[in-house]
Amino acid sequence: MYNLLVVDDEEIAIRGIVNGIDWSTLPIASIYTAIDAEEAQALLTAHTIHIMISDIDMPNQSGIELLEWANEHSPSSVTIFLTGHADFKYAQQAVQLDCFDYLLKPIDHNALKACVNEALEKARDLEQLAKIRGTYNLFYEQWSKQQPILIERFWQDIIHYRLSAASQQLNFSLQTYGLPLESDSLIRVVLISIEQWREEWSARDEEIMTYGIKNAAEEIVLQGESGHIVQDGSGILYAIFYSGVFDDKQGNNDLHARCKTFIDQCKTMLNCSLSCYISEAAEVKQLRTTIQTLLTLERSNVSNTCAIIMERDHTQKQGLNTLQQAPFADWALLLESGKQTELSLRIDECFDQMLELKVDYTHMASFYYGYMNMVFQWLNKKSVQMTDVFVHREWEVGENILKSLPRMRTWTQQLSQQITDYANQNGKDVSQVVEKVQRYMEEHMGEEFSREQAAESVYLNPAYLSRLFRRETGYSLTDYLVRMRIAKARIELEKTNNRISDVAINVGYSNFSHFSKLFKKTTGLTPQEYRKNFQDV
């Protein structure tokens, strides 16, 4: 039902419209009246008015001025003008202010009723539009609140090959998320690698503290610049600047100073050691390559902690005609985890680059031997015969394949698919690196654990080892060590009469209270309760 307002400075005119027309056949709920614009404004403010019938020539404020006010304060009201003056100026102003109709007095009541009926259709349309806008505004508000999370997920999807980095698709995605970038815009990335916590945190505690570091990076590293802090699923943080900022000596010094302040603050306030790896300016569509370069720098850094390492200081700028060696080590990890989709995208990127640079037969042969070396190492680690995976000896290539990039691409994709299919069908074991770390932890269980020493035993960067270990086992190094120590303590409590304090020391806990709390958290019982219930000596 709808509300009608009649505005006229002549009382007899109002009564004629209100009482002289049978409004019962129209969906009119209430009829309000006003003798001037001021009274009409009060009614428009107090009530929802769908149709307003107004005289134009009124004292103080005219109907034109009233409509102008209503358009601002009651935009869903539909106005019909009545006037005794056939003045073109009035009609022109009414049209400009989006008046629904302009009728001359004396007005035929049937004609006015028919006009109101038509105006009700517009009122219904406006009402529906208002509902749509209300729904849109609600969703937009919710989207705006979630936008930082959605943007972070967008960057994660780009980094992990879940979204295409082709220019057309990338530009569409950037526009969708409202980012001030195009595929060829310059960005700059700072990789933040958390190397060591000074406290022994559980996986959940590490996530909470990492969130604190993320906030600190936004405040200290970005410092209000256009950009985003992205937390990778493996625990790394990336500060992505939405412009090629700091790309000069003064700018580099400024960014270096920010990272130094950030590292010092995190060490003091958040009890952790971390390093920053700073990229050169690169196009958005080259983000994955930039990330891989920084990850290589981080993986190679096995000695410096709390360091600031700049790409330009550690890698020579490659010319346009220089081709990077295929990242077979990264491909091997993808084979290991059965991530065929991501591996396929990376293989295509590598061959696209080779095609663009028009590589020769020598490079093709080098790629073949490098790829097969990776495959042989994977099979050897798994103790799998070549013919178990490649029944038809698909690894053998003829001279023609080595002379054709498209055929070599197809061959590489085919072998990779067969390997990941085999891995998925026959289960995934942890890598030799993780096995060595697990043995190291078992052999040094009674000692204070050092992630740095564990990483040194397998010649890896500590932060990289932590991510690799979590990815392959599902546990952080700390959580895995706790499980291993508690498992050994349970055996000692079941099979020996050793004092509980000695059991704690044997599994690496010199603080008995700490051991007891961890034991109860893991088993639901104190060490004393567990021995009483399960000892079989």
PANULUM-191949 format. One record per residue (C-alpha): residue number from 1; residue in three letters; x negated, y negated, z negated. Coordinates in steps of 0.02 Angstrom, whole numbers, plus 50000, padded with zeros to 5 digits. Layout:
# residues N
NUM, ala, X, Y, Z
...
# end
This chain:
# residues 537
1, met, 50000, 50000, 50000
2, tyr, 49945, 49823, 50038
3, asn, 49961, 49649, 49961
4, leu, 50023, 49493, 50051
5, leu, 49986, 49312, 50007
6, val, 50092, 49167, 50077
7, val, 50013, 48993, 50064
8, asp, 50112, 48836, 50109
9, asp, 50135, 48665, 50028
10, glu, 50322, 48672, 50068
11, glu, 50421, 48777, 49944
12, ile, 50562, 48805, 50069
13, ala, 50440, 48877, 50196
14, ile, 50374, 49001, 50067
15, arg, 50550, 49058, 50017
16, gly, 50596, 49079, 50200
17, ile, 50449, 49198, 50229
18, val, 50465, 49293, 50065
19, asn, 50655, 49310, 50058
20, gly, 50703, 49290, 50241
21, ile, 50606, 49441, 50305
22, asp, 50639, 49623, 50260
23, trp, 50467, 49679, 50206
24, ser, 50529, 49848, 50141
25, thr, 50494, 49933, 50307
26, leu, 50309, 49887, 50296
27, pro, 50184, 49958, 50170
28, ile, 50184, 49798, 50066
29, ala, 50163, 49826, 49879
30, ser, 50159, 49646, 49815
31, ile, 50191, 49473, 49886
32, tyr, 50098, 49326, 49806
33, thr, 50130, 49142, 49842
34, ala, 50028, 48982, 49826
35, ile, 50070, 48800, 49863
36, asp, 49891, 48744, 49900
37, ala, 49716, 48809, 49938
38, glu, 49657, 48798, 49758
39, glu, 49797, 48911, 49695
40, ala, 49768, 49029, 49841
41, gln, 49583, 49043, 49797
42, ala, 49628, 49090, 49618
43, leu, 49743, 49229, 49682
44, leu, 49613, 49291, 49806
45, thr, 49490, 49301, 49663
46, ala, 49609, 49390, 49543
47, his, 49689, 49513, 49666
48, thr, 49646, 49613, 49819
49, ile, 49735, 49521, 49960
50, his, 49747, 49615, 50124
51, ile, 49852, 49491, 50227
52, met, 49856, 49303, 50204
53, ile, 49987, 49196, 50293
54, ser, 49934, 49015, 50277
55, asp, 49987, 48844, 50336
56, ile, 49845, 48741, 50411
57, asp, 49898, 48564, 50367
58, met, 49896, 48555, 50176
59, pro, 49840, 48417, 50053
60, asn, 49665, 48418, 49975
61, gln, 49601, 48572, 50068
62, ser, 49665, 48627, 50237
63, gly, 49703, 48805, 50290
64, ile, 49543, 48801, 50394
65, glu, 49440, 48762, 50237
66, leu, 49533, 48899, 50143
67, leu, 49491, 49027, 50279
68, glu, 49310, 48974, 50275
69, trp, 49309, 49003, 50086
70, ala, 49401, 49171, 50103
71, asn, 49276, 49235, 50233
72, glu, 49141, 49218, 50101
73, his, 49235, 49272, 49943
74, ser, 49367, 49391, 50011
75, pro, 49301, 49452, 50179
76, ser, 49422, 49599, 50189
77, ser, 49574, 49482, 50195
78, val, 49657, 49462, 50367
79, thr, 49724, 49286, 50398
80, ile, 49873, 49229, 50503
81, phe, 49893, 49040, 50528
82, leu, 50059, 48949, 50540
83, thr, 50064, 48767, 50594
84, gly, 50182, 48636, 50660
85, his, 50044, 48557, 50766
86, ala, 49994, 48628, 50935
87, asp, 49820, 48554, 50913
88, phe, 49683, 48640, 51016
89, lys, 49552, 48585, 50889
90, tyr, 49639, 48683, 50751
91, ala, 49657, 48836, 50863
92, gln, 49474, 48826, 50912
93, gln, 49417, 48818, 50729
94, ala, 49533, 48962, 50682
95, val, 49460, 49073, 50818
96, gln, 49283, 49029, 50766
97, leu, 49324, 49083, 50587
98, asp, 49396, 49249, 50648
99, cys, 49579, 49210, 50614
100, phe, 49689, 49358, 50663
101, asp, 49827, 49254, 50746
102, tyr, 49886, 49074, 50765
103, leu, 50076, 49047, 50767
104, leu, 50174, 48887, 50791
105, lys, 50318, 48833, 50679
106, pro, 50461, 48857, 50679
107, ile, 50418, 49040, 50683
108, asp, 50536, 49181, 50725
109, his, 50542, 49298, 50575
110, asn, 50539, 49455, 50683
111, ala, 50386, 49390, 50775
112, leu, 50298, 49353, 50610
113, lys, 50341, 49526, 50542
114, ala, 50275, 49608, 50701
115, cys, 50115, 49504, 50685
116, val, 50093, 49558, 50502
117, asn, 50118, 49739, 50554
118, glu, 49977, 49721, 50681
119, ala, 49869, 49633, 50552
120, leu, 49895, 49783, 50435
121, glu, 49807, 49892, 50564
122, lys, 49655, 49778, 50555
123, ala, 49667, 49780, 50364
124, arg, 49664, 49971, 50368
125, asp, 49511, 49967, 50481
126, leu, 49424, 49844, 50365
127, glu, 49469, 49951, 50214
128, gln, 49396, 50106, 50298
129, leu, 49241, 50009, 50348
130, ala, 49221, 49950, 50168
131, lys, 49228, 50131, 50108
132, ile, 49098, 50182, 50237
133, arg, 48987, 50037, 50185
134, gly, 49010, 50084, 50002
135, thr, 48959, 50262, 50038
136, tyr, 48813, 50203, 50143
137, asn, 48755, 50083, 50007
138, leu, 48765, 50223, 49878
139, phe, 48661, 50340, 49985
140, tyr, 48541, 50200, 50031
141, glu, 48516, 50160, 49847
142, gln, 48482, 50343, 49810
143, trp, 48366, 50355, 49962
144, ser, 48273, 50199, 49907
145, lys, 48243, 50274, 49734
146, gln, 48180, 50435, 49813
147, gln, 48082, 50350, 49952
148, pro, 47910, 50360, 49868
149, ile, 47935, 50548, 49843
150, leu, 47996, 50571, 50022
151, ile, 47848, 50472, 50091
152, glu, 47727, 50576, 49989
153, arg, 47807, 50736, 50055
154, phe, 47794, 50666, 50233
155, trp, 47606, 50641, 50215
156, gln, 47589, 50815, 50137
157, asp, 47682, 50889, 50286
158, ile, 47566, 50800, 50408
159, ile, 47409, 50855, 50315
160, his, 47466, 51037, 50306
161, tyr, 47525, 51049, 50487
162, arg, 47709, 51063, 50441
163, leu, 47745, 50911, 50550
164, ser, 47675, 50869, 50721
165, ala, 47540, 50735, 50735
166, ala, 47580, 50704, 50919
167, ser, 47603, 50518, 50950
168, gln, 47787, 50522, 51000
169, gln, 47845, 50629, 50853
170, leu, 47730, 50539, 50733
171, asn, 47795, 50367, 50783
172, phe, 47974, 50427, 50758
173, ser, 47933, 50494, 50583
174, leu, 47839, 50335, 50533
175, gln, 47988, 50230, 50587
176, thr, 48110, 50345, 50497
177, tyr, 48018, 50324, 50332
178, gly, 48000, 50137, 50355
179, leu, 47810, 50141, 50358
180, pro, 47722, 49991, 50438
181, leu, 47618, 50103, 50551
182, glu, 47608, 50179, 50724
183, ser, 47513, 50334, 50776
184, asp, 47364, 50230, 50834
185, ser, 47363, 50113, 50683
186, leu, 47204, 50114, 50579
187, ile, 47211, 50187, 50404
188, arg, 47081, 50227, 50273
189, val, 47079, 50374, 50152
190, val, 46998, 50399, 49982
191, leu, 46992, 50580, 49924
192, ile, 46998, 50592, 49734
193, ser, 46924, 50755, 49670
194, ile, 46955, 50800, 49487
195, glu, 46796, 50890, 49435
196, gln, 46811, 50925, 49250
197, trp, 46928, 50902, 49102
198, arg, 46845, 50870, 48936
199, glu, 46987, 50963, 48850
200, glu, 47042, 51142, 48880
201, trp, 47208, 51114, 48968
202, ser, 47340, 51238, 49021
203, ala, 47404, 51227, 49201
204, arg, 47555, 51127, 49142
205, asp, 47445, 51007, 49043
206, glu, 47333, 50983, 49195
207, glu, 47485, 50937, 49300
208, ile, 47538, 50806, 49172
209, met, 47362, 50732, 49162
210, thr, 47347, 50734, 49352
211, tyr, 47506, 50632, 49359
212, gly, 47421, 50506, 49244
213, ile, 47271, 50498, 49360
214, lys, 47388, 50473, 49508
215, asn, 47467, 50321, 49423
216, ala, 47295, 50253, 49379
217, ala, 47240, 50271, 49561
218, glu, 47390, 50171, 49619
219, glu, 47351, 50032, 49497
220, ile, 47161, 50027, 49512
221, val, 47118, 50093, 49686
222, leu, 47266, 50030, 49788
223, gln, 47287, 49871, 49684
224, gly, 47447, 49820, 49773
225, glu, 47379, 49852, 49948
226, ser, 47500, 49930, 50071
227, gly, 47474, 50116, 50050
228, his, 47520, 50273, 49955
229, ile, 47443, 50395, 49831
230, val, 47474, 50574, 49890
231, gln, 47451, 50725, 49778
232, asp, 47404, 50879, 49876
233, gly, 47477, 51046, 49825
234, ser, 47302, 51107, 49785
235, gly, 47271, 50970, 49656
236, ile, 47176, 50842, 49760
237, leu, 47235, 50661, 49769
238, tyr, 47224, 50550, 49923
239, ala, 47236, 50361, 49923
240, ile, 47297, 50315, 50097
241, phe, 47278, 50131, 50144
242, tyr, 47398, 50076, 50280
243, ser, 47269, 49972, 50372
244, gly, 47086, 49983, 50413
245, val, 47047, 49879, 50260
246, phe, 46873, 49855, 50188
247, asp, 46797, 49898, 50357
248, asp, 46651, 49780, 50335
249, lys, 46509, 49762, 50211
250, gln, 46605, 49651, 50090
251, gly, 46759, 49761, 50104
252, asn, 46660, 49920, 50075
253, asn, 46580, 49843, 49921
254, asp, 46753, 49796, 49855
255, leu, 46822, 49972, 49882
256, his, 46666, 50047, 49804
257, ala, 46690, 49935, 49651
258, arg, 46873, 49987, 49635
259, cys, 46825, 50170, 49640
260, lys, 46687, 50142, 49511
261, thr, 46812, 50057, 49393
262, phe, 46936, 50198, 49423
263, ile, 46808, 50334, 49384
264, asp, 46752, 50245, 49225
265, gln, 46930, 50217, 49165
266, cys, 46980, 50399, 49195
267, lys, 46825, 50459, 49104
268, thr, 46862, 50348, 48954
269, met, 47052, 50351, 48945
270, leu, 47101, 50517, 49025
271, asn, 46953, 50625, 48972
272, cys, 46908, 50686, 49144
273, ser, 46766, 50675, 49268
274, leu, 46807, 50642, 49451
275, ser, 46725, 50586, 49612
276, cys, 46789, 50481, 49757
277, tyr, 46753, 50518, 49940
278, ile, 46786, 50369, 50055
279, ser, 46823, 50388, 50240
280, glu, 46791, 50273, 50385
281, ala, 46941, 50185, 50464
282, ala, 47033, 50306, 50579
283, glu, 47195, 50315, 50676
284, val, 47347, 50390, 50590
285, lys, 47355, 50532, 50717
286, gln, 47177, 50579, 50664
287, leu, 47224, 50596, 50480
288, arg, 47196, 50785, 50477
289, thr, 47021, 50766, 50549
290, thr, 46983, 50630, 50423
291, ile, 47046, 50739, 50280
292, gln, 46941, 50888, 50340
293, thr, 46786, 50778, 50348
294, leu, 46813, 50720, 50168
295, leu, 46847, 50897, 50108
296, thr, 46684, 50952, 50189
297, leu, 46592, 50814, 50096
298, glu, 46674, 50866, 49933
299, arg, 46637, 51051, 49961
300, ser, 46455, 51010, 49997
301, asn, 46434, 50908, 49839
302, val, 46375, 51036, 49711
303, ser, 46263, 50925, 49605
304, asn, 46333, 50749, 49585
305, thr, 46477, 50714, 49466
306, cys, 46573, 50550, 49444
307, ala, 46504, 50503, 49614
308, ile, 46564, 50387, 49752
309, ile, 46521, 50461, 49921
310, met, 46555, 50368, 50082
311, glu, 46577, 50458, 50247
312, arg, 46465, 50336, 50339
313, asp, 46320, 50373, 50220
314, his, 46327, 50562, 50243
315, thr, 46379, 50593, 50423
316, gln, 46317, 50521, 50585
317, lys, 46447, 50435, 50688
318, gln, 46486, 50554, 50830
319, gly, 46497, 50487, 51007
320, leu, 46651, 50508, 51114
321, asn, 46573, 50653, 51207
322, thr, 46517, 50749, 51053
323, leu, 46622, 50898, 51005
324, gln, 46635, 50957, 50826
325, gln, 46603, 51140, 50793
326, ala, 46765, 51236, 50764
327, pro, 46797, 51245, 50574
328, phe, 46787, 51435, 50565
329, ala, 46770, 51434, 50374
330, asp, 46938, 51346, 50358
331, trp, 47016, 51464, 50485
332, ala, 46953, 51612, 50384
333, leu, 47046, 51549, 50230
334, leu, 47205, 51533, 50333
335, leu, 47181, 51711, 50397
336, glu, 47154, 51766, 50218
337, ser, 47320, 51693, 50160
338, gly, 47418, 51744, 50315
339, lys, 47462, 51565, 50364
340, gln, 47482, 51598, 50550
341, thr, 47583, 51442, 50592
342, glu, 47454, 51322, 50521
343, leu, 47311, 51423, 50597
344, ser, 47395, 51419, 50768
345, leu, 47412, 51229, 50759
346, arg, 47229, 51210, 50713
347, ile, 47174, 51323, 50855
348, asp, 47277, 51219, 50977
349, glu, 47199, 51059, 50910
350, cys, 47025, 51132, 50937
351, phe, 47063, 51185, 51116
352, asp, 47146, 51018, 51154
353, gln, 46984, 50933, 51104
354, met, 46880, 51053, 51209
355, leu, 46996, 51023, 51357
356, glu, 46984, 50834, 51338
357, leu, 46794, 50839, 51330
358, lys, 46779, 50965, 51473
359, val, 46663, 51086, 51385
360, asp, 46552, 51200, 51487
361, tyr, 46525, 51388, 51490
362, thr, 46388, 51377, 51357
363, his, 46505, 51298, 51231
364, met, 46640, 51425, 51272
365, ala, 46519, 51567, 51238
366, ser, 46464, 51482, 51075
367, phe, 46646, 51470, 51021
368, tyr, 46674, 51654, 51062
369, tyr, 46527, 51714, 50958
370, gly, 46571, 51598, 50814
371, tyr, 46751, 51657, 50813
372, met, 46703, 51841, 50823
373, asn, 46577, 51819, 50683
374, met, 46718, 51752, 50573
375, val, 46828, 51900, 50621
376, phe, 46690, 52027, 50585
377, gln, 46656, 51950, 50415
378, trp, 46841, 51958, 50370
379, leu, 46853, 52141, 50423
380, asn, 46694, 52187, 50330
381, lys, 46757, 52105, 50171
382, lys, 46918, 52203, 50184
383, ser, 46826, 52364, 50230
384, val, 46937, 52376, 50384
385, gln, 46884, 52456, 50547
386, met, 46894, 52348, 50703
387, thr, 47005, 52473, 50791
388, asp, 47128, 52475, 50645
389, val, 47177, 52298, 50688
390, phe, 47139, 52294, 50875
391, val, 47199, 52462, 50940
392, his, 47169, 52414, 51122
393, arg, 46999, 52334, 51090
394, glu, 47070, 52160, 51120
395, trp, 46911, 52079, 51055
396, glu, 46819, 52123, 51215
397, val, 46827, 51981, 51340
398, gly, 46780, 51975, 51522
399, glu, 46683, 51846, 51618
400, asn, 46844, 51765, 51681
401, ile, 46908, 51727, 51505
402, leu, 46746, 51638, 51459
403, lys, 46770, 51527, 51612
404, ser, 46949, 51476, 51573
405, leu, 47001, 51371, 51424
406, pro, 47187, 51417, 51440
407, arg, 47146, 51604, 51443
408, met, 47023, 51584, 51298
409, arg, 47157, 51490, 51199
410, thr, 47284, 51629, 51230
411, trp, 47157, 51762, 51181
412, thr, 47111, 51670, 51020
413, gln, 47293, 51648, 50971
414, gln, 47329, 51831, 51008
415, leu, 47187, 51896, 50899
416, ser, 47232, 51778, 50757
417, gln, 47412, 51835, 50764
418, gln, 47359, 52018, 50755
419, ile, 47246, 51986, 50606
420, thr, 47376, 51890, 50506
421, asp, 47507, 52022, 50547
422, tyr, 47388, 52155, 50483
423, ala, 47351, 52053, 50326
424, asn, 47536, 52028, 50289
425, gln, 47577, 52212, 50317
426, asn, 47433, 52277, 50210
427, gly, 47438, 52152, 50067
428, lys, 47321, 52010, 50023
429, asp, 47175, 52037, 49905
430, val, 47077, 51900, 49824
431, ser, 46919, 51844, 49913
432, gln, 46744, 51897, 49866
433, val, 46713, 51725, 49792
434, val, 46858, 51742, 49671
435, glu, 46809, 51921, 49630
436, lys, 46634, 51860, 49585
437, val, 46706, 51723, 49473
438, gln, 46820, 51849, 49387
439, arg, 46670, 51961, 49354
440, tyr, 46572, 51812, 49290
441, met, 46712, 51769, 49169
442, glu, 46721, 51948, 49107
443, glu, 46532, 51961, 49084
444, his, 46525, 51795, 48988
445, met, 46689, 51814, 48894
446, gly, 46610, 51795, 48722
447, glu, 46527, 51632, 48772
448, glu, 46596, 51456, 48790
449, phe, 46663, 51447, 48968
450, ser, 46594, 51317, 49088
451, arg, 46681, 51288, 49253
452, glu, 46522, 51208, 49319
453, gln, 46418, 51363, 49280
454, ala, 46550, 51476, 49357
455, ala, 46549, 51369, 49514
456, glu, 46359, 51369, 49517
457, ser, 46361, 51560, 49513
458, val, 46453, 51561, 49681
459, tyr, 46370, 51402, 49751
460, leu, 46530, 51300, 49761
461, asn, 46589, 51129, 49707
462, pro, 46682, 51151, 49540
463, ala, 46838, 51059, 49597
464, tyr, 46846, 51159, 49758
465, leu, 46825, 51322, 49660
466, ser, 46970, 51275, 49545
467, arg, 47087, 51248, 49693
468, leu, 47029, 51408, 49780
469, phe, 47051, 51511, 49620
470, arg, 47226, 51444, 49588
471, arg, 47278, 51470, 49769
472, glu, 47223, 51652, 49770
473, thr, 47271, 51708, 49594
474, gly, 47414, 51591, 49549
475, tyr, 47323, 51539, 49389
476, ser, 47205, 51400, 49341
477, leu, 47032, 51454, 49283
478, thr, 47080, 51410, 49104
479, asp, 47244, 51506, 49106
480, tyr, 47163, 51658, 49186
481, leu, 47023, 51659, 49056
482, val, 47150, 51647, 48914
483, arg, 47247, 51796, 48985
484, met, 47086, 51895, 49002
485, arg, 47028, 51854, 48825
486, ile, 47196, 51892, 48746
487, ala, 47206, 52057, 48840
488, lys, 47036, 52109, 48770
489, ala, 47085, 52049, 48596
490, arg, 47242, 52157, 48602
491, ile, 47138, 52310, 48642
492, glu, 47020, 52275, 48497
493, leu, 47165, 52248, 48378
494, glu, 47243, 52412, 48435
495, lys, 47086, 52520, 48441
496, thr, 46969, 52454, 48304
497, asn, 46966, 52399, 48123
498, asn, 46860, 52246, 48160
499, arg, 46906, 52091, 48062
500, ile, 47021, 51978, 48159
501, ser, 46897, 51835, 48145
502, asp, 46765, 51947, 48226
503, val, 46887, 51994, 48363
504, ala, 46913, 51809, 48397
505, ile, 46725, 51780, 48410
506, asn, 46703, 51932, 48523
507, val, 46824, 51860, 48650
508, gly, 46751, 51685, 48646
509, tyr, 46848, 51592, 48510
510, ser, 46745, 51525, 48366
511, asn, 46895, 51431, 48298
512, phe, 47008, 51562, 48219
513, ser, 47158, 51445, 48206
514, his, 47149, 51405, 48391
515, phe, 47135, 51590, 48434
516, ser, 47285, 51633, 48326
517, lys, 47393, 51499, 48409
518, leu, 47347, 51555, 48584
519, phe, 47375, 51738, 48538
520, lys, 47550, 51703, 48471
521, lys, 47592, 51592, 48621
522, thr, 47544, 51735, 48737
523, thr, 47613, 51886, 48644
524, gly, 47746, 51812, 48532
525, leu, 47656, 51884, 48378
526, thr, 47514, 51828, 48267
527, pro, 47357, 51937, 48275
528, gln, 47401, 52009, 48103
529, glu, 47579, 52052, 48158
530, tyr, 47516, 52128, 48320
531, arg, 47390, 52241, 48230
532, lys, 47521, 52296, 48104
533, asn, 47642, 52345, 48243
534, phe, 47524, 52422, 48371
535, gln, 47362, 52482, 48290
536, asp, 47339, 52668, 48320
537, val, 47171, 52697, 48233
# end
